[in-house]
Amino acid sequence: MKPWHNAIRAAALLALLPAACDRPGPAAPDRIAPALEVSRIPNDPPFYARVERPFSYHTDQWAAIVFYRPPSCVPAEFNLLDLFDIPAAFSCVPMTTAGWEMRKDLGDPFAAPFQSVIQGLGAVPVWLVSWSDMQAALADDVVTKAELQGLPSLLIGTAYAYEEMLQPIPTRVPSRVVINAQGTVADGRRFLFHYNSHDDFSGNNVRSVRIAIW
């Protein structure tokens, strides 16, 4: 190619450059609102302990009751199977755990979270009773702190390590609960509590529980 051909070609490209720069680019996509919003505000659930219907936190030998609030301020005759005690539970402090939640419904503070993560603050009360004693307590569909305190097999434990992950219904199906706790009981022995449950509420609940005391 002759030199003057190169000069003409370069001049033509320079003439086109401003037009190319002025041409609008692809339209930016509309901003999509996030499906979930993560709240790092400490968990403050309106209940005292992990006691539910049906009660599944047990092996053939032992049952475990985790307290998110100090047992000393739990009303002695409150039916723990009812779980929620609003607003009374909020005054039972300090919390023994802290955590965060992911929520889809930010307008309803009592709506089930999409997922919650809870960690112990170093001394989470975990009461351990024989499964046979717990079955007897559950027979009338009422389980109170006073009743648990009267069970002959009761061991008062304190978890120095506690982690819990919850994916509850109706926001998650199947629902999932994972709990891992380690600590000591009042007589100096150690305990371990592991719980892992998947439940689609069609009879296909898969549950793994381990409670060891040594």
C-alpha positions as CSV (number, residue, x, y, z in Angstrom):
1,M,0.0,0.0,0.0
2,K,1.4,3.4,-0.9
3,P,2.1,6.0,1.8
4,W,-0.5,8.4,0.7
5,H,-3.1,5.6,0.9
6,N,-2.2,5.1,4.6
7,A,-2.6,8.8,5.3
8,I,-6.1,8.8,3.7
9,R,-7.1,5.8,5.7
10,A,-5.9,7.3,9.0
11,A,-7.8,10.5,8.3
12,A,-11.0,8.6,7.6
13,L,-10.7,6.7,10.9
14,L,-10.1,9.9,12.9
15,A,-13.2,11.4,11.3
16,L,-15.3,8.5,12.4
17,L,-13.9,8.5,16.0
18,P,-16.1,11.3,17.5
19,A,-19.3,9.8,16.1
20,A,-18.4,6.4,17.6
21,C,-17.8,8.1,21.0
22,D,-21.1,10.0,20.9
23,R,-23.1,6.9,20.0
24,P,-25.0,5.6,23.1
25,G,-23.8,2.3,24.5
26,P,-26.0,-0.6,25.6
27,A,-28.6,0.4,28.1
28,A,-27.7,-0.4,31.7
29,P,-30.0,-3.1,33.1
30,D,-32.6,-2.0,35.7
31,R,-31.4,-2.5,39.2
32,I,-32.9,-5.6,40.7
33,A,-33.8,-5.5,44.4
34,P,-32.1,-8.2,46.4
35,A,-34.3,-11.2,47.2
36,L,-32.7,-11.4,50.7
37,E,-31.5,-8.8,53.1
38,V,-29.0,-9.8,55.8
39,S,-29.6,-8.3,59.2
40,R,-26.6,-8.3,61.6
41,I,-28.7,-7.1,64.5
42,P,-28.3,-9.6,67.4
43,N,-30.9,-12.2,67.6
44,D,-33.5,-11.5,70.3
45,P,-36.1,-14.4,69.9
46,P,-39.3,-14.2,71.9
47,F,-38.7,-17.5,73.6
48,Y,-36.6,-19.1,76.4
49,A,-35.5,-22.5,75.2
50,R,-35.3,-24.9,72.3
51,V,-38.4,-27.0,73.4
52,E,-40.9,-27.7,70.6
53,R,-43.7,-29.9,69.5
54,P,-42.8,-32.6,68.5
55,F,-39.8,-32.8,70.8
56,S,-37.0,-34.4,68.8
57,Y,-33.8,-33.3,70.6
58,H,-33.0,-36.7,72.1
59,T,-31.4,-40.1,71.7
60,D,-32.7,-43.3,73.2
61,Q,-30.8,-42.4,76.4
62,W,-30.8,-38.6,76.8
63,A,-32.7,-35.4,75.9
64,A,-31.2,-31.9,75.7
65,I,-32.8,-28.5,76.4
66,V,-30.9,-25.4,75.3
67,F,-31.7,-22.1,77.0
68,Y,-31.2,-18.9,75.0
69,R,-32.0,-16.9,78.1
70,P,-30.9,-17.4,81.8
71,P,-33.0,-20.2,83.4
72,S,-33.1,-18.1,86.5
73,C,-35.6,-15.6,84.9
74,V,-37.7,-18.2,83.0
75,P,-41.2,-18.3,84.6
76,A,-41.4,-21.5,86.6
77,E,-44.8,-22.6,85.3
78,F,-44.6,-21.4,81.7
79,N,-45.2,-24.2,79.3
80,L,-42.0,-24.3,77.3
81,L,-43.7,-26.4,74.6
82,D,-45.6,-23.2,73.6
83,L,-42.2,-21.7,72.7
84,F,-43.2,-18.1,72.3
85,D,-43.9,-15.8,75.3
86,I,-44.5,-12.3,74.0
87,P,-43.6,-9.8,75.4
88,A,-42.5,-11.4,78.7
89,A,-39.5,-13.3,77.2
90,F,-37.8,-10.1,76.1
91,S,-37.3,-9.0,79.7
92,C,-35.4,-12.3,80.5
93,V,-31.9,-11.1,80.0
94,P,-29.0,-11.2,79.3
95,M,-29.1,-13.4,76.3
96,T,-26.9,-16.5,76.4
97,T,-26.5,-16.5,72.6
98,A,-26.2,-13.9,69.7
99,G,-26.6,-14.2,66.0
100,W,-28.0,-12.9,62.8
101,E,-30.8,-13.6,60.3
102,M,-31.5,-13.5,56.6
103,R,-35.1,-12.4,55.9
104,K,-37.4,-12.1,52.9
105,D,-40.2,-10.3,54.7
106,L,-38.6,-7.3,56.4
107,G,-42.0,-5.8,57.3
108,D,-43.0,-8.4,59.8
109,P,-40.5,-8.8,62.7
110,F,-42.3,-12.0,63.8
111,A,-42.1,-13.7,60.3
112,A,-39.9,-16.8,60.1
113,P,-36.4,-16.0,58.8
114,F,-35.0,-17.5,55.7
115,Q,-32.1,-18.6,57.7
116,S,-30.6,-17.8,61.1
117,V,-27.3,-18.5,62.7
118,I,-26.8,-18.4,66.4
119,Q,-23.6,-18.7,68.5
120,G,-23.1,-19.0,72.2
121,L,-21.6,-16.3,74.2
122,G,-19.4,-18.7,76.2
123,A,-21.8,-20.1,78.8
124,V,-25.0,-21.5,77.2
125,P,-27.2,-23.4,79.7
126,V,-27.9,-26.9,78.4
127,W,-30.1,-29.2,80.6
128,L,-29.7,-32.9,80.1
129,V,-32.3,-35.4,81.3
130,S,-32.9,-39.1,80.6
131,W,-35.2,-39.7,77.6
132,S,-37.5,-41.8,79.8
133,D,-37.9,-38.9,82.2
134,M,-38.5,-36.4,79.4
135,Q,-41.2,-38.7,77.8
136,A,-43.0,-38.7,81.2
137,A,-42.8,-34.9,81.3
138,L,-44.2,-34.6,77.7
139,A,-47.1,-37.0,78.4
140,D,-49.5,-34.2,79.4
141,D,-48.3,-31.8,76.7
142,V,-46.9,-29.4,79.4
143,V,-43.2,-29.0,80.2
144,T,-42.2,-26.3,82.7
145,K,-38.9,-25.3,84.2
146,A,-40.2,-26.4,87.6
147,E,-41.0,-29.8,86.2
148,L,-37.6,-30.2,84.6
149,Q,-35.9,-29.2,87.9
150,G,-37.8,-32.0,89.6
151,L,-36.7,-34.8,87.3
152,P,-34.3,-37.2,89.0
153,S,-32.0,-37.5,86.1
154,L,-31.4,-33.8,85.5
155,L,-27.9,-32.7,84.8
156,I,-27.2,-29.0,84.6
157,G,-24.7,-28.3,81.8
158,T,-23.0,-25.2,80.5
159,A,-21.8,-25.1,76.8
160,Y,-18.6,-23.2,76.3
161,A,-19.0,-23.8,72.5
162,Y,-22.4,-23.5,70.9
163,E,-23.4,-23.1,67.2
164,E,-26.9,-23.4,65.6
165,M,-28.1,-23.0,62.1
166,L,-31.9,-22.9,61.4
167,Q,-33.8,-22.9,58.1
168,P,-37.4,-22.9,59.2
169,I,-40.8,-23.5,57.6
170,P,-42.6,-22.0,55.9
171,T,-39.7,-20.1,54.2
172,R,-37.7,-23.3,53.7
173,V,-39.0,-26.8,52.7
174,P,-37.4,-29.0,53.7
175,S,-36.5,-27.2,56.9
176,R,-33.2,-27.8,58.5
177,V,-31.7,-27.5,62.0
178,V,-28.1,-28.1,62.9
179,I,-26.8,-27.7,66.5
180,N,-23.4,-28.4,67.9
181,A,-22.6,-27.9,71.6
182,Q,-19.8,-28.9,73.9
183,G,-19.4,-28.2,77.6
184,T,-19.4,-29.5,81.1
185,V,-22.0,-30.6,83.6
186,A,-22.1,-29.5,87.3
187,D,-20.3,-32.7,88.5
188,G,-17.3,-31.9,86.3
189,R,-18.0,-34.4,83.5
190,R,-18.0,-33.2,79.9
191,F,-20.9,-33.4,77.4
192,L,-21.4,-33.2,73.6
193,F,-24.7,-32.5,71.8
194,H,-25.0,-32.8,68.1
195,Y,-28.3,-32.4,66.2
196,N,-29.0,-32.4,62.4
197,S,-32.5,-32.6,61.0
198,H,-34.0,-32.3,57.5
199,D,-37.8,-32.3,57.4
200,D,-40.1,-31.9,54.4
201,F,-43.2,-32.6,56.5
202,S,-44.3,-35.5,54.4
203,G,-43.0,-38.2,56.8
204,N,-39.5,-38.1,55.3
205,N,-37.8,-36.5,58.3
206,V,-34.1,-37.4,58.4
207,R,-32.6,-36.8,61.8
208,S,-29.2,-37.4,63.4
209,V,-28.7,-36.9,67.1
210,R,-25.8,-37.6,69.4
211,I,-25.6,-36.8,73.1
212,A,-22.6,-38.1,75.0
213,I,-21.6,-37.6,78.6
214,W,-18.3,-38.7,80.0
